Amino acid sequence: MRIAILGAGESGVGAALLAQAKGLDVFVSDMGQIKEQYKAKLATAAIHFEEGTHTFERILAADQIIKSPGIPDKAEIIKQATAKNIPIISEIEFAGRYTDAKFICITGTNGKTTTTLLTYHLLKNAGLNVGLAGNIGESLAEKVIENKHEYYVVELSSFQLDNMYQFKAHIGVLTNITPDHLDRYEYSMDKYAASKLRIIQNMAGSDFFVFNADDENIAKAFNSEKFGGTTIPLTLKGAEGAKVYFEGSSIKVEAQFYEGTVDTSKSGLIGKHNQYNTMAAVAVAKLVGVADDAIEKALETFENAEHRLQQVGVAKEVTYINDSKATNVEAVWYALEGIKQPIVWIAGGVDKGNDYSTLVDLAREKVKVLVCLGKDNEKLKQAFGRVVPIIAETTSIEYAVRLSRSLATPGDVVLLSPACASFDLFNNYEHRGQRFKEAVQKIVLKK
């Protein structure tokens, strides 16, 4: 079988290595420049590849195409392949064909990375034979070559889910659905939600769907009557039929597979959104048989991924928090809601059609200063001009930190939580978060 792989990043190269390991004829094509680390992997494995172009004739001669998630369906090569009825699948779909391991798959607009890392941490610390892969930055296909794990915890974006067909998760987790990436879905929330719900396709009676029962978009999109597996709804709002909920600082689980309480008081995660993330991870841990005391110990030692409500310093009783990953309004809502102290808020960047109205009440209550960090800050200024006492703007993250330090008083939090993409001033949200951390270290902590 001839396999053409489009895109030579983590997922594409992983798929190429697995395809070659299974004796398939593989060709890799990337319209951009391939990173040296991936070129080296392909060269070492003697896999044919090209960069800076797509050789249509060779790609369209393939029996199957594996598409990297960043390539949209409107790309010319995809349109021509579709017209020729060449099957187009994702790396995850391909990897799933070559392992009998059980998949714990996690998606959602916000919270999926934290939930993925926490779930993996709970299972790993309990001694389970578990791997970590997917959108988190590690190729599932490459891990499947050795195929040494009983479970895989896999973070999935909607783009990855779009090209999955026969793949089946044993446990699917959906954290929430809010407007994001709608440009890829013809600006239709229904199509975006349908993409997210592909995480439960092919499930049967022995499989589980863990989901946020408080999320209106999930409630609208999910038809429980047509679902073949078992539902595990989570709630913070007393949703009817929920099986997992908070009571004080403890998570209560009332389900066929387990009834009991898990104490989360020693967890370092803050905010309501992280209560949902923690409930989901705990539910998964109980589904695979992890003991309560093992969960509680692991919650205490968990460190979240960078750029997600990450404390980066404290000086003169002012706490500096890097939440650069908050690239949409919903994520910022959770940050503002979860922080109890007065806030000097740094926000801005490339607006993705944001509606800031849901943040106005929280900003009025908690935000004393808004520092707009971006090239075009008009929407932010219009939304919060009558709500926040002080508004400033800059295109320099160093100046933003310097100004925030001068306006903060003991007990305040300086919060970078942009609500926007980063591409006007930075390479990506990681670059923005790293620059913020460096500025705090240099200007505030003087390291």
For each residue, the residues with C-beta under 8 A, 3 or more apart:
1: 24 25 63 64
2: 24 25 27 61 62 63 64
3: 15 19 24 25 26 27 62 63 64 65 66
4: 27 28 29 58 59 61 62 64 65 66
5: 8 12 15 16 19 26 27 28 29 65 66 68
6: 12 29 30 54 59 65 66 67 68 71 77 78
7: 11 12 30 67 68 70 71
8: 5 12 13 16 28 29 30 34 35 38 39 42 49 51 68
9: 12 13 30 35 38 68 70
10: 13 14 38 137 138 139
11: 7 14 15 68 69 90 91 92 139 141 160
12: 5 6 7 8 9 15 16 28 30 38 66 68 91
13: 8 9 10 16 17 28 38 41 42 139 142
14: 10 11 17 18 91 95 139 140 141 142 143
15: 3 5 11 12 18 19 66 91 94 95 139 141
16: 5 8 12 13 19 20 26 28 42 45 47 49
17: 13 14 20 21 41 45 47 141 142 145
18: 14 15 21 22 94 95 98 141 142 144 145
19: 3 5 15 16 22 24 26 66 94
20: 16 17 23 24 26 45 47
21: 17 18 145
22: 18 19 98
23: 20
24: 1 2 3 19 20
25: 1 2 3
26: 3 5 16 19 20 47 48
27: 2 3 4 5 47 48 49 50 58 59 62
28: 4 5 8 12 13 16 42 47 48 49 50
29: 4 5 6 8 49 50 53 54 55 58 59
30: 6 7 8 9 12 33 34 49 50 51 52
31: 51 52 53 54
32: 51 52
33: 30 51 52
34: 8 30 38 39 42 49 51
35: 8 9 38 39
36: 39 40
37: 40 41
38: 8 9 10 12 13 34 35 41 42
39: 8 34 35 36 42 43 49 51
40: 36 37 43 44
41: 13 17 37 38 44 45
42: 8 13 16 28 34 38 39 45 47 49
43: 39 40 46 47
44: 40 41
45: 16 17 20 41 42
46: 43
47: 16 17 20 26 27 28 42 43
48: 26 27 28
49: 8 16 27 28 29 30 34 39 42
50: 27 28 29 30 53 54 55
51: 8 30 31 32 33 34 39
52: 30 31 32 33
53: 29 31 50
54: 6 29 31 50 59 77
55: 29 50 58 59
56: 59 60 77 80
57: 60 61
58: 4 27 29 55 61 62
59: 4 6 27 29 54 55 56 62 65 77 81
60: 56 57 77 80 81 84 86
61: 2 4 57 58
62: 2 3 4 27 58 59 65 86
63: 1 2 3 86 87
64: 1 2 3 4 86 87 88 89
65: 3 4 5 6 59 62 81 86 87 88 89
66: 3 4 5 6 12 15 19 88 89 90 91 94
67: 6 7 71 78 88 89 90 163
68: 5 6 7 8 9 11 12 71 91
69: 11 90 135 157 159 160 162 163
70: 7 9 159
71: 6 7 67 68 75 78
72: 75 78 184
73: 78 79 82
74: 78 79
75: 71 72 78 79
76: 79 80
77: 6 54 56 59 60 80 81
78: 6 67 71 72 73 74 75 81 82 88
79: 73 74 75 76 82 83
80: 56 60 76 77 83 84
81: 59 60 65 77 78 84 86 88
82: 73 78 79 85 86 88
83: 79 80
84: 60 80 81
85: 82
86: 60 62 63 64 65 81 82
87: 63 64 65
88: 64 65 66 67 78 81 82 163
89: 64 65 66 67 93 94 163 164 165
90: 11 66 67 69 93 94 160 161 162 163 164
91: 11 12 14 15 66 68 94 95 139 140 141 160
92: 11 95 96 134 140 141 154 156 160 164 167
93: 89 90 96 97 163 164 165 166 167
94: 15 18 19 66 89 90 91 97 98 141
95: 14 15 18 91 92 98 99 139 140 141 143 144
96: 92 93 99 103 140 164 166 167 168
97: 93 94 166
98: 18 22 94 95 144 147
99: 95 96 144 147 152
100:
101: 131 144 147 149 150 151 152
102: 150 151 152 170 171
103: 96 151 152 154 167 168 169 170 171
104: 119 123 151 152 153 154 169 170 171 173 284 288
105: 134 154 155 156 169 171 172 173 199
106: 112 115 116 119 153 154 155 156 172 173 175 280
107: 112 155 156 157 158 161 172 173 174 175 196 199
108: 111 112 115 173 174 175 176 177 196 212
109: 112 175 176 177 178 179 180 196 328 330
110: 175 176 178 273 328 330 331 334
111: 108 114 115 175 176 273 274 276 277
112: 106 107 108 109 115 116 135 155 156 157 173 175
113: 116 117 135 136 155 305 308 325
114: 111 117 118 269 274 277 304 305 308
115: 106 108 111 112 118 119 173 175 277 280 281
116: 106 112 113 119 120 132 134 136 153 154 155
117: 113 114 120 121 132 136 302 304 305
118: 114 115 121 122 269 277 278 281 299 302 304
119: 104 106 115 116 122 123 153 173 280 281 284 285
120: 116 117 123 124 130 132 153
121: 117 118 124 125 298 301 302
122: 118 119 125 126 281 282 284 285 290 294 295 298 299
123: 104 119 120 126 128 130 151 153 284 285 288 290
124: 120 121 127 128 130
125: 121 122 294 297 298 301
126: 122 123 285 290 291 294 295 298
127: 124
128: 123 124 150 151 288 290
129: 148 149 150 151
130: 120 123 124 149 150 151 152 153
131: 101 143 148 149 151 152 153
132: 116 117 120 136 138 152 153
133: 136 138 139 140 143 152 153 154 155
134: 92 105 116 138 140 154 155 156 160
135: 69 112 113 155 156 157 160
136: 113 116 117 132 133 155
137: 10
138: 10 132 133 134 142 143
139: 10 11 13 14 15 91 95 133 142 143
140: 14 91 92 95 96 133 134 143 144 152 154
141: 11 14 15 17 18 91 92 94 95 144 145
142: 13 14 17 18 138 139 145
143: 14 95 131 133 138 139 140 146 147 149 152
144: 18 95 98 99 101 140 141 147
145: 17 18 21 141 142
146: 143
147: 98 99 101 143 144
148: 129 131
149: 101 129 130 131 143 152
150: 101 102 128 129 130
151: 101 102 103 104 123 128 129 130 131 288
152: 99 101 102 103 104 130 131 132 133 140 143 149
153: 104 106 116 119 120 123 130 131 132 133
154: 92 103 104 105 106 116 133 134 140 169
155: 105 106 107 112 113 116 133 134 135 136
156: 92 105 106 107 112 134 135 160 161 199
157: 69 107 112 135 160 161
158: 107 161 162 181 184 185 192 195 196
159: 69 70 162 181 184
160: 11 69 90 91 92 134 135 156 157 163 164
161: 90 107 156 157 158 164 195 196 198 199
162: 69 90 158 159 195 198
163: 67 69 88 89 90 93 160
164: 89 90 92 93 96 160 161 167 198 201
165: 89 93 201
166: 93 96 97 202
167: 92 93 96 103 164 201 202
168: 96 103 201 202 203 204 207
169: 103 104 105 154 172 199 200 203 207
170: 102 103 104 206 207 208
171: 102 103 104 105 207 208 209 210 284 287 288
172: 105 106 107 169 199 200 203 207 208 209 210
173: 104 105 106 107 108 112 115 119 199 210 211 280 284
174: 107 108 177 196 197 199 200 209 210 211 212 218
175: 106 107 108 109 110 111 112 115 212 276 277 280
176: 108 109 110 111 212 215 217 218 276 330
177: 108 109 174 189 192 193 196 215 217 218 221
178: 109 110 217 328 329 330
179: 109 182 189 192 328 353
180: 109 192 328 352
181: 158 159 184 185 192
182: 179 185 187 188 189 192 353
183: 187
184: 72 158 159 181
185: 158 181 182 188 189 191 192 195
186: 191
187: 182 183
188: 182 185 191 192
189: 177 179 182 185 192 193 217
190: 193 194 221
191: 185 186 188 194 195
192: 158 177 179 180 181 182 185 188 189 195 196
193: 177 189 190 196 197 217 218 220 221
194: 190 191 197 198 221
195: 158 161 162 185 191 192 198
196: 107 108 109 158 161 174 177 192 193 199 221
197: 174 193 194 200 201 221 222
198: 161 162 164 194 195 201
199: 105 107 156 161 169 172 173 174 196
200: 169 172 174 197 203 207 209 227 229
201: 164 165 167 168 197 198
202: 166 167 168
203: 168 169 172 200 207 208 209 227 228 229
204: 168 207 228 229
205: 228 229 230
206: 170 229
207: 168 169 170 171 172 200 203 204 228 229 230
208: 170 171 172 203 229 230 231 232 287
209: 171 172 174 200 203 227 229 230 231 232
210: 171 172 173 174 232 234 244 280 283 284 287
211: 173 174 215 218 222 231 232 233 234
212: 108 174 175 176 215 218 233 234 235 276 280
213: 218 219 233 234 235 239 241 242
214: 234 235 236 237 239 276
215: 176 177 211 212 218 219
216: 219 220
217: 176 177 178 189 193 220 221
218: 174 176 177 193 211 212 213 215 221 222
219: 213 215 216 222
220: 193 216 217
221: 177 190 193 194 196 197 217 218
222: 197 211 218 219 227
223: 226 227
224: 227 231
225:
226: 223
227: 200 203 209 222 223 224 231
228: 203 204 205 207
229: 200 203 204 205 206 207 208 209
230: 205 207 208 209 256
231: 208 209 211 224 227 243
232: 208 209 210 211 243 244 255 283 287
233: 211 212 213 239 241 242 243 244
234: 210 211 212 213 214 242 243 244 245 276 279 280 283
235: 212 213 214 238 239 242 244 245
236: 214 245 246 272 275 276
237: 214
238: 235 242 245
239: 213 214 233 235 242
240:
241: 213 233
242: 213 233 234 235 238 239 245
243: 231 232 233 234 253 254 255 283
244: 210 232 233 234 235 251 252 253 254 255 279 282 283
245: 234 235 236 238 242 251 252 279
246: 236 249 250 251 252 275 279
247: 250 251 252 261
248:
249: 246 263 264 265
250: 246 247 261 262 263 264 265
251: 244 245 246 247 261 262 264 278 279 282
252: 244 245 246 247 260 261
253: 243 244 258 259 260 261 262 282 283 286
254: 243 244 259
255: 232 243 244 258 259 286
256: 230
257: 286 287
258: 253 255 286 287
259: 253 254 255
260: 252 253 286 292
261: 247 250 251 252 253 292
262: 250 251 253 282 286 292 295 296 299
263: 249 250 266 296
264: 249 250 251 267 278 282 296 299
265: 249 250
266: 263 296 299 300
267: 264 274 278 299 300 302
268: 300 302 303 304
269: 114 118 274 277 278 302 304 309
270: 274 309 338 339
271: 274 275 309 334 335 337 338 339
272: 236 275 276 334 337 338
273: 110 111 276 277 331 334 337 338
274: 111 114 267 269 270 271 277 278 309 334 338
275: 236 246 271 272 278 279
276: 111 175 176 212 214 234 236 272 273 279 280
277: 111 114 115 118 175 269 273 274 280 281
278: 118 251 264 267 269 274 275 281 282 299
279: 234 244 245 246 251 275 276 282 283
280: 106 115 119 173 175 210 212 234 276 277 283 284
281: 115 118 119 122 277 278 284 285
282: 122 244 251 253 262 264 278 279 285 286 295
283: 210 232 234 243 244 253 279 280 286 287
284: 104 119 122 123 171 173 210 280 281 287 288
285: 119 122 123 126 281 282 288 290 295
286: 253 255 257 258 260 262 282 283 289 290 295
287: 171 208 210 232 257 258 283 284
288: 104 123 128 151 171 284 285
289: 286
290: 122 123 126 128 285 286 294 295
291: 126 294 295
292: 260 261 262 295 296
293: 296 297
294: 122 125 126 290 291 297 298
295: 122 126 262 282 285 286 290 291 292 298 299
296: 262 263 264 266 292 293 299 300
297: 125 293 294 300 301
298: 121 122 125 126 294 295 301 302
299: 118 122 262 264 266 267 278 295 296 302
300: 266 267 268 296 297
301: 121 125 297 298
302: 117 118 121 267 268 269 298 299
303: 268
304: 114 117 118 268 269 308 309 310
305: 113 114 117 308 325
306: 310 322 430 433
307: 310 322 323 324 325 429 430 433
308: 113 114 304 305 323 325 326
309: 269 270 271 274 304 321 322 323 335 338
310: 304 306 307 321 322 323 433
311: 314 319 320 321 322
312: 320 321 322 436 437 440 441
313: 319 320 440 441 444 445
314: 311 317 318 319 320
315: 318 320 405 444 445
316: 410
317: 314 410 411
318: 314 315 405 408 409 410 411 412 413 414 444
319: 311 313 314 341 412 413 414
320: 311 312 313 314 315 401 413 414 440 444
321: 309 310 311 312 335 339 413 414 415 416 417
322: 306 307 309 310 311 312 416 433 436 437 440
323: 307 308 309 310 326 331 332 335 415 416 417 418
324: 307 416 417 418 422 429 430 432 433 436
325: 113 305 307 308 331 429 433
326: 308 323 331 332 334 335 417 418 419
327: 331 349 352 418 419 420 421 422 429
328: 109 110 178 179 180 331 332 352 354 419
329: 178 332 333 354 355 356 358 359 419
330: 109 110 176 178 333 334 358
331: 110 273 323 325 326 327 328 334 335 417 419
332: 323 326 328 329 335 336 347 359 417 418 419
333: 329 330 336 337 358 359 362
334: 110 271 272 273 274 326 330 331 337 338
335: 271 309 321 323 326 331 332 338 339 415 417
336: 332 333 339 343 345 359 362 363 366 367 415 417
337: 271 272 273 333 334 362
338: 270 271 272 273 274 309 334 335
339: 270 271 321 335 336 343 366 413 415
340:
341: 319 411 412 413
342: 366 367 368 409 411 412 413
343: 336 339 366 367 368 412 413 414 415
344: 367 368 369 371 404 407 408 412 413 414 415
345: 336 363 367 369 370 371 388 415 417
346: 371 373 400 401 404 414 415 416 417 418 436
347: 332 370 371 372 373 380 417 418 419 420
348: 372 373 374 377 380 393 418 419 420
349: 327 373 374 418 419 420 421 422 423 424 425 426 432
350: 374 420 421 422 423 424
351: 354 376 379 420
352: 180 327 328 420 421
353: 179 182
354: 328 329 351 379 419 420
355: 329 358
356: 329 359 360 379 380 383 384 419
357: 360 383
358: 329 330 333 355
359: 329 332 333 336 356 362 363 383 384 419
360: 356 357 363 364 383 384 387
361: 364 365
362: 333 336 337 359 365 366 367
363: 336 345 359 360 366 367 370 384 387 388
364: 360 361 367 387 388
365: 361 362
366: 336 339 342 343 362 363
367: 336 342 343 344 345 362 363 364 370 384 387 388
368: 342 343 344 388 389 390 407 412
369: 344 345 388 389 390 391 392 404 407 408
370: 345 347 363 367 380 384 388 390 391 392
371: 344 345 346 347 391 392 393 394 400 403 404
372: 347 348 377 380 381 391 392 393 394
373: 346 347 348 349 393 394 395 397 400 416 418 425
374: 348 349 350 377 380 393 395 420 424 425
375: 395 424 425
376: 351 379 424
377: 348 372 374 380 381 393
378: 381 382
379: 351 354 356 376 382 383
380: 347 348 356 370 372 374 377 383 384 391
381: 372 377 378 384 385 391 393
382: 378 379 385
383: 356 357 359 360 379 380 387
384: 356 359 360 363 367 370 380 381 387 388 391
385: 381 382 388 391
386:
387: 360 363 364 367 383 384
388: 345 363 364 367 368 369 370 384 385 391
389: 368 369
390: 368 369 370 407
391: 369 370 371 372 380 381 384 385 388
392: 369 370 371 372 403
393: 348 371 372 373 374 377 381
394: 371 372 373 399 400 403
395: 373 374 375 425
396: 399 400
397: 373 400 401 425 432 435 436 439
398: 401 402 439 442 443
399: 394 396 402 403
400: 346 371 373 394 396 397 403 404 439
401: 320 346 397 398 404 405 414 436 439 440 443 444
402: 398 399 405 406 439 443
403: 371 392 394 399 400 406 407
404: 344 346 369 371 400 401 407 408 414
405: 315 318 401 402 408 414 443 444
406: 402 403
407: 344 368 369 390 403 404
408: 318 344 369 404 405 412 414
409: 318 342 412
410: 316 317 318
411: 317 318 341 342
412: 318 319 341 342 343 344 368 408 409
413: 318 319 320 321 339 341 342 343 344
414: 318 319 320 321 343 344 346 401 404 405 408
415: 321 323 335 336 339 343 344 345 346
416: 321 322 323 324 346 373 432 433 436
417: 321 323 324 326 331 332 335 336 345 346 347
418: 323 324 326 327 332 346 347 348 349 373 422 429 432
419: 326 327 328 329 331 332 347 348 349 354 356 359
420: 327 347 348 349 350 351 352 354 374
421: 327 349 350 352 424 429
422: 324 327 349 350 418 425 426 427 428 429 431 432
423: 349 350 426 427 428
424: 349 350 374 375 376 421
425: 349 373 374 375 395 397 422 432
426: 349 422 423 429 431 432 435
427: 422 423 430 431
428: 422 423 431 432
429: 307 324 325 327 418 421 422 426 432 433
430: 306 307 324 427 433 434
431: 422 426 427 428 434 435
432: 324 349 397 416 418 422 425 426 428 429 435 436
433: 306 307 310 322 324 325 416 429 430 436 437
434: 430 431 437 438
435: 397 426 431 432 438 439
436: 312 322 324 346 397 401 416 432 433 439 440
437: 312 322 433 434 440 441
438: 434 435 441 442
439: 397 398 400 401 402 435 436 442 443 444
440: 312 313 320 322 401 436 437 443 444 445
441: 312 313 437 438 444 445 447
442: 398 438 439 445 446 447
443: 398 401 402 405 439 440 446
444: 313 315 318 320 401 405 439 440 441
445: 313 315 440 441 442
446: 442 443
447: 441 442
